[in-house]
Structure formats: C-alpha cells, structure tokens
Amino acid sequence: MSEITYIEITQLCEHYEVELSFFEELKEIGLIEVLSIEQRPCINEESINQVEKILRLHKDLDINIEGIDTIFNLLNRIDNLQNELDKVKSRLRLFEGD
C-alpha cells in the first residue's frame, strides 16, 4: 500500500507563479480537489499532471478557466466515446469470427 502525498497550494503558487485565487477557481469549477490538512489547503500529488496541463492551457494559450473546463469536459467525452467504440469493435469481431 502506497502512502498518499499532498502538496500545499501555497507551494504550488510559488512554484508555478500563480495567485492562490487561480487554485480557488479551479476548485470551485471542479477541476481539482482541494483538501484541508492541518488547516492548509492541499492537493493530492497525483493531481499535479492535471494542474500542469491546466497551467499550460492557461498561460501558453491564454485560455480562461471556463474554457479549460470545457476542454476537459470534451476530452472526457472523447475518451468515453473511444472506449465505447473499442467495445463495439470487439463485439463485432466476435460476430465476424476473426
């Protein structure tokens, strides 16, 4: 069993050079989950990849939080549709006898 590591949001703000309000907006919109550990807001270390994707979209492409939310929702829908398509292809192969 691996131990879950949490990172304080204030450290992330310093590292990525963003305001605390940026992470608060991400939490409000549901893009990240923020936990309070010893009365300090933290995120799970496994969420860092998602945070970095969000920051690249925000900083490099100048996409606002609402746009990022839309992008992530569309990407999730594409993943779901791809999984569904894979299942249908597998079932079709059974009927074709490949």
C-alpha positions as CSV (number, residue, x, y, z in Angstrom):
1,M,0.0,0.0,0.0
2,S,1.5,3.3,-1.1
3,E,1.3,6.4,1.0
4,I,-0.7,9.4,-0.4
5,T,1.3,12.6,-0.6
6,Y,-0.2,16.0,-0.5
7,I,1.2,19.3,-1.6
8,E,0.3,22.7,-0.1
9,I,-1.3,25.0,-2.6
10,T,0.9,27.9,-1.4
11,Q,3.9,25.9,-2.5
12,L,2.3,25.4,-5.9
13,C,1.5,29.1,-6.2
14,E,5.2,29.9,-5.6
15,H,6.5,27.2,-7.9
16,Y,4.1,28.0,-10.8
17,E,4.0,31.7,-10.2
18,V,0.2,32.0,-9.9
19,E,-2.1,33.5,-7.4
20,L,-4.0,31.5,-4.8
21,S,-7.2,32.6,-6.4
22,F,-6.3,30.6,-9.5
23,F,-6.5,27.4,-7.5
24,E,-9.6,28.5,-5.7
25,E,-11.3,29.0,-9.1
26,L,-10.1,25.5,-10.2
27,K,-11.6,24.1,-7.1
28,E,-14.9,25.9,-7.5
29,I,-15.4,24.8,-11.0
30,G,-14.4,21.2,-10.1
31,L,-11.2,20.8,-12.0
32,I,-9.2,19.9,-8.9
33,E,-10.0,18.6,-5.4
34,V,-8.6,20.6,-2.6
35,L,-8.3,19.1,0.9
36,S,-7.6,20.8,4.1
37,I,-4.7,19.2,6.0
38,E,-3.8,20.9,9.3
39,Q,-5.9,23.8,8.2
40,R,-3.8,24.3,5.0
41,P,-5.3,23.8,1.5
42,C,-3.5,20.9,-0.3
43,I,-3.9,18.8,-3.4
44,N,-3.1,15.1,-4.0
45,E,0.3,14.7,-5.6
46,E,-1.4,12.6,-8.3
47,S,-3.2,15.8,-9.4
48,I,0.0,17.6,-10.4
49,N,-0.2,16.3,-14.0
50,Q,-3.7,17.8,-14.4
51,V,-2.6,21.0,-12.8
52,E,0.3,21.3,-15.2
53,K,-2.0,20.7,-18.2
54,I,-4.3,23.4,-16.9
55,L,-1.5,25.8,-16.4
56,R,-0.2,25.2,-19.9
57,L,-3.6,25.9,-21.4
58,H,-4.0,29.0,-19.2
59,K,-0.5,30.5,-19.6
60,D,0.6,29.4,-23.1
61,L,-2.7,29.6,-24.9
62,D,-4.3,32.3,-22.7
63,I,-7.4,30.2,-22.1
64,N,-9.6,31.2,-19.2
65,I,-10.8,28.8,-16.5
66,E,-14.3,28.3,-18.1
67,G,-12.6,27.4,-21.4
68,I,-10.3,25.0,-19.7
69,D,-13.3,23.3,-18.0
70,T,-15.0,23.0,-21.4
71,I,-11.8,21.5,-22.9
72,F,-11.5,18.9,-20.1
73,N,-15.2,18.0,-20.4
74,L,-14.8,17.5,-24.2
75,L,-11.7,15.4,-23.7
76,N,-13.6,13.2,-21.2
77,R,-16.4,12.7,-23.7
78,I,-13.9,11.8,-26.4
79,D,-12.3,9.2,-24.1
80,N,-15.7,7.8,-23.2
81,L,-16.7,7.6,-26.9
82,Q,-13.4,5.9,-27.8
83,N,-13.9,3.3,-25.0
84,E,-17.4,2.7,-26.3
85,L,-16.1,2.3,-29.9
86,D,-13.5,-0.2,-28.8
87,K,-16.2,-2.3,-27.1
88,V,-18.4,-2.2,-30.2
89,K,-15.4,-3.3,-32.4
90,S,-14.6,-6.2,-30.0
91,R,-18.2,-7.4,-30.1
92,L,-18.3,-7.0,-33.9
93,R,-15.1,-9.2,-34.2
94,L,-16.9,-11.9,-32.2
95,F,-19.8,-11.9,-34.8
96,E,-17.4,-11.8,-37.7
97,G,-15.4,-14.7,-36.4
98,D,-11.9,-13.1,-36.6
